[in-house]
Amino acid sequence: MRDDPPAGQPLDHARLRAAFAGLRLGTPLIYFPALDSTNSHAAELARAGAAEGTLVTTDDQTAGRGRIGRAWKSLPGQQLALSLVLRPAFPPHFLVMASALAVAAAIETVAGLTPAIKWPNDVLVDGRKVCGILIETSPGAAILGIGLNVNGSLVGDDELAARATTLAEAAGRELSREDLAIALIHRLDGLYALLAGGGTAARERVRAAWRGRLVTLGRRVSIHQSGAEIAGVAEDVDADGALLLRRDDGTLQTITWGDVSS
């Protein structure tokens, strides 16, 4: 952890606690002014028997992790960084879909922007990433981590600014992190309940909604996997959310993981 205070106004965690009262997700809420990784702390709580729905959040995530081992750039006091302790009774790939859908819905509601999803769960605005989602599973638990660039700017980082942005940059105004967190958790809570109790039909509804937001489909893409690269046209996704890639030799390959670039 760092001892310096985060920039911007601290998150109003008392308001969030009140907004999440009665929900399955978001209670109890554990807040830190600064924390190395919300996912790591949530995983520790899960191993100690924390209740499903426990939420860990911070104003300054100093050692956040992205997918495929990437570091997460911190904008102290400007982002939403949160992790949930979950114990889903459904396959975790539906959690991938539901979390991306919840983030997209929150952005639409609060920022008035039109987000898209890059397979499997990066949320984009105007073609640039605003949110990363990391799900880490262990026996009996899944940790869902969400990092959303809300306010501030990335213009000082040329390499990152080419592929990522903040909601404030896209909307032309600062946004309430609390409003976004409330919209996100309420939407996710509803989707989680649907997946937990709705059976096959409910899961297909979630998959269809997620598929409908995928900007990846119909494009020629490259999939990067541990130094290897696979290229082709992203034709569709299967029932489990895996990407169906039409290779140049005409074969159809099922992709379950990797970093996608167009």
C-alpha positions as CSV (number, residue, x, y, z in Angstrom):
1,M,0.0,0.0,0.0
2,R,0.9,3.7,-0.5
3,D,0.6,6.2,2.3
4,D,-0.1,9.2,0.1
5,P,-3.8,10.1,-0.1
6,P,-5.7,9.5,-3.3
7,A,-6.6,12.4,-5.6
8,G,-10.2,13.6,-5.9
9,Q,-13.0,13.1,-3.5
10,P,-13.1,9.9,-1.5
11,L,-15.8,7.4,-2.4
12,D,-19.0,7.9,-0.4
13,H,-19.0,4.4,0.9
14,A,-21.8,5.2,3.4
15,R,-24.1,6.1,0.5
16,L,-23.2,2.8,-1.2
17,R,-23.9,0.8,1.9
18,A,-27.4,2.3,2.1
19,A,-28.0,1.8,-1.6
20,F,-27.0,-1.9,-1.4
21,A,-29.0,-2.8,1.7
22,G,-31.3,-5.7,0.9
23,L,-29.4,-6.8,-2.2
24,R,-27.7,-10.2,-2.5
25,L,-24.6,-8.5,-3.8
26,G,-22.7,-5.5,-2.2
27,T,-23.2,-6.4,1.4
28,P,-21.1,-6.2,3.5
29,L,-19.1,-3.4,1.9
30,I,-15.5,-3.1,2.9
31,Y,-13.7,0.1,1.9
32,F,-10.0,1.1,2.0
33,P,-8.6,4.5,1.0
34,A,-5.8,2.5,-0.7
35,L,-5.3,-1.2,-1.3
36,D,-2.9,-3.2,-3.3
37,S,-5.5,-5.4,-5.0
38,T,-9.2,-5.7,-4.3
39,N,-9.3,-9.2,-5.9
40,S,-6.5,-10.4,-3.6
41,H,-8.2,-9.1,-0.5
42,A,-11.6,-10.5,-1.5
43,A,-9.9,-13.9,-2.1
44,E,-8.5,-13.8,1.4
45,L,-11.9,-13.0,2.8
46,A,-13.5,-15.9,0.7
47,R,-10.9,-18.4,2.1
48,A,-11.9,-17.2,5.6
49,G,-15.6,-17.9,4.9
50,A,-16.9,-14.5,3.9
51,A,-20.5,-14.3,2.9
52,E,-21.5,-14.3,-0.7
53,G,-21.9,-10.7,-1.9
54,T,-19.1,-9.3,0.2
55,L,-17.8,-6.2,-1.7
56,V,-14.2,-4.8,-1.4
57,T,-13.5,-1.4,-2.9
58,T,-10.9,1.3,-2.7
59,D,-10.0,4.8,-4.1
60,D,-6.5,3.8,-5.0
61,Q,-5.6,0.2,-6.2
62,T,-1.9,0.2,-6.2
63,A,-1.2,-3.3,-7.6
64,G,-4.3,-4.2,-9.6
65,R,-4.3,-7.0,-12.1
66,G,-5.8,-7.3,-15.5
67,R,-6.5,-10.3,-17.6
68,I,-3.6,-12.5,-18.8
69,G,-1.3,-11.2,-16.1
70,R,-1.4,-7.5,-17.1
71,A,-1.0,-4.7,-14.7
72,W,-3.9,-2.3,-14.2
73,K,-3.1,1.5,-14.3
74,S,-4.4,3.3,-11.2
75,L,-6.0,6.7,-11.4
76,P,-6.3,7.4,-7.7
77,G,-9.7,8.8,-6.7
78,Q,-11.0,8.7,-10.3
79,Q,-11.8,5.0,-10.9
80,L,-14.2,2.4,-9.6
81,A,-12.1,-0.5,-8.3
82,L,-14.2,-3.2,-6.7
83,S,-14.3,-7.0,-6.1
84,L,-17.1,-9.3,-5.1
85,V,-17.0,-12.6,-3.3
86,L,-19.4,-14.9,-5.2
87,R,-20.4,-18.5,-4.9
88,P,-22.3,-19.1,-8.1
89,A,-24.4,-22.2,-8.7
90,F,-24.0,-21.8,-12.4
91,P,-20.9,-22.1,-14.8
92,P,-18.5,-19.1,-14.4
93,H,-18.6,-18.2,-18.1
94,F,-22.1,-16.8,-17.5
95,L,-20.6,-14.6,-14.8
96,V,-18.3,-13.2,-17.5
97,M,-21.3,-12.3,-19.6
98,A,-23.4,-10.9,-16.7
99,S,-20.6,-8.6,-15.4
100,A,-19.9,-7.1,-18.8
101,L,-23.6,-6.5,-19.3
102,A,-24.0,-4.9,-15.9
103,V,-21.1,-2.5,-16.6
104,A,-22.5,-1.6,-20.0
105,A,-25.9,-0.9,-18.6
106,A,-24.5,1.3,-15.8
107,I,-22.5,3.3,-18.4
108,E,-25.6,3.8,-20.5
109,T,-27.8,4.9,-17.5
110,V,-25.3,7.2,-15.8
111,A,-23.1,8.5,-18.6
112,G,-25.5,8.4,-21.5
113,L,-22.9,6.7,-23.7
114,T,-23.3,3.6,-25.9
115,P,-20.8,1.0,-24.8
116,A,-19.8,-2.2,-26.6
117,I,-18.1,-5.4,-25.4
118,K,-14.9,-6.8,-26.9
119,W,-14.9,-10.6,-26.4
120,P,-15.0,-11.8,-23.8
121,N,-15.6,-8.9,-21.3
122,D,-13.7,-5.7,-22.0
123,V,-16.1,-2.8,-22.1
124,L,-15.4,-0.2,-24.8
125,V,-16.6,3.3,-25.5
126,D,-15.8,4.8,-28.9
127,G,-13.6,1.8,-29.6
128,R,-11.4,2.3,-26.6
129,K,-11.4,0.4,-23.3
130,V,-13.0,1.9,-20.3
131,C,-13.4,-1.2,-18.1
132,G,-11.5,-4.4,-17.4
133,I,-13.1,-7.4,-15.7
134,L,-11.1,-10.2,-14.0
135,I,-12.7,-13.3,-12.6
136,E,-10.6,-15.7,-10.5
137,T,-12.1,-19.0,-9.4
138,S,-11.2,-21.4,-6.7
139,P,-13.1,-24.3,-5.1
140,G,-16.3,-22.9,-3.7
141,A,-15.8,-19.3,-4.7
142,A,-15.4,-16.9,-7.6
143,I,-13.9,-13.4,-7.2
144,L,-15.2,-10.9,-9.6
145,G,-13.0,-7.8,-10.0
146,I,-14.1,-4.7,-12.0
147,G,-12.0,-1.7,-12.8
148,L,-13.8,1.2,-14.5
149,N,-12.1,4.4,-15.7
150,V,-14.6,7.0,-14.6
151,N,-13.0,10.5,-14.3
152,G,-9.5,11.9,-15.0
153,S,-7.6,11.5,-18.3
154,L,-5.1,9.1,-19.9
155,V,-3.7,11.7,-22.3
156,G,-0.4,11.8,-20.5
157,D,0.2,8.1,-21.4
158,D,0.5,8.0,-25.2
159,E,0.6,4.2,-25.5
160,L,-2.4,3.7,-23.2
161,A,-4.4,6.6,-24.5
162,A,-4.4,5.0,-28.0
163,R,-6.4,2.0,-26.7
164,A,-8.1,3.2,-23.5
165,T,-10.1,6.2,-22.2
166,T,-12.2,7.4,-19.3
167,L,-15.9,7.9,-19.2
168,A,-15.3,11.6,-18.5
169,E,-13.2,12.0,-21.6
170,A,-15.9,10.3,-23.7
171,A,-18.9,12.2,-22.1
172,G,-17.2,15.5,-21.8
173,R,-18.0,15.9,-18.1
174,E,-17.2,14.4,-14.8
175,L,-19.4,11.6,-13.5
176,S,-20.4,10.3,-10.1
177,R,-18.6,7.2,-9.2
178,E,-21.3,6.5,-6.6
179,D,-24.0,6.7,-9.2
180,L,-22.1,4.3,-11.5
181,A,-21.4,1.8,-8.6
182,I,-25.1,1.8,-7.6
183,A,-26.3,1.2,-11.1
184,L,-23.7,-1.5,-11.7
185,I,-24.4,-3.5,-8.6
186,H,-28.2,-3.2,-8.9
187,R,-28.0,-4.5,-12.5
188,L,-25.5,-7.2,-11.6
189,D,-27.6,-8.3,-8.6
190,G,-30.6,-8.8,-10.9
191,L,-28.7,-10.8,-13.5
192,Y,-27.0,-12.9,-10.8
193,A,-30.5,-13.8,-9.4
194,L,-31.7,-14.6,-12.9
195,L,-28.8,-16.9,-13.6
196,A,-29.0,-18.6,-10.2
197,G,-32.8,-19.4,-10.4
198,G,-33.9,-19.2,-14.0
199,G,-32.4,-22.3,-15.4
200,T,-31.4,-22.9,-19.0
201,A,-33.8,-20.4,-20.5
202,A,-32.5,-17.6,-18.3
203,R,-28.9,-18.4,-19.1
204,E,-29.7,-18.2,-22.8
205,R,-31.3,-14.8,-22.3
206,V,-28.1,-13.5,-20.7
207,R,-25.9,-15.1,-23.4
208,A,-28.1,-13.5,-26.2
209,A,-27.9,-10.1,-24.6
210,W,-24.2,-10.3,-24.2
211,R,-23.7,-11.6,-27.8
212,G,-25.8,-8.7,-29.0
213,R,-23.2,-6.2,-27.6
214,L,-20.1,-8.0,-28.9
215,V,-18.3,-5.7,-31.2
216,T,-15.8,-8.5,-32.1
217,L,-18.2,-10.5,-34.2
218,G,-17.9,-10.2,-38.0
219,R,-14.4,-8.8,-37.8
220,R,-11.0,-10.1,-38.8
221,V,-9.1,-10.5,-35.5
222,S,-5.9,-11.8,-34.0
223,I,-6.0,-13.9,-30.9
224,H,-2.8,-13.7,-28.7
225,Q,-2.2,-16.7,-26.5
226,S,1.1,-16.9,-24.5
227,G,3.2,-15.6,-27.4
228,A,1.3,-17.4,-30.1
229,E,-1.0,-15.6,-32.6
230,I,-4.1,-17.1,-34.3
231,A,-5.8,-15.0,-37.0
232,G,-9.2,-15.3,-38.7
233,V,-12.7,-13.9,-38.8
234,A,-14.7,-13.9,-35.6
235,E,-17.9,-15.6,-36.8
236,D,-19.9,-16.2,-33.7
237,V,-19.9,-17.5,-30.1
238,D,-21.1,-20.9,-29.0
239,A,-23.5,-21.7,-26.2
240,D,-20.8,-21.4,-23.6
241,G,-19.5,-18.1,-24.9
242,A,-16.4,-19.4,-26.6
243,L,-15.4,-17.5,-29.7
244,L,-15.8,-19.3,-33.1
245,L,-12.9,-18.2,-35.3
246,R,-12.9,-19.0,-39.1
247,R,-9.2,-19.5,-39.9
248,D,-7.8,-18.6,-43.3
249,D,-7.7,-22.3,-44.3
250,G,-11.5,-22.5,-43.8
251,T,-11.5,-24.4,-40.5
252,L,-13.6,-23.2,-37.6
253,Q,-11.6,-23.1,-34.3
254,T,-13.1,-22.7,-30.9
255,I,-11.3,-20.1,-28.8
256,T,-11.8,-20.1,-25.0
257,W,-9.2,-17.6,-23.9
258,G,-6.8,-15.0,-25.3
259,D,-6.4,-11.3,-26.0
260,V,-8.2,-10.1,-29.1
261,S,-7.1,-7.3,-31.4
262,S,-8.7,-6.2,-34.6
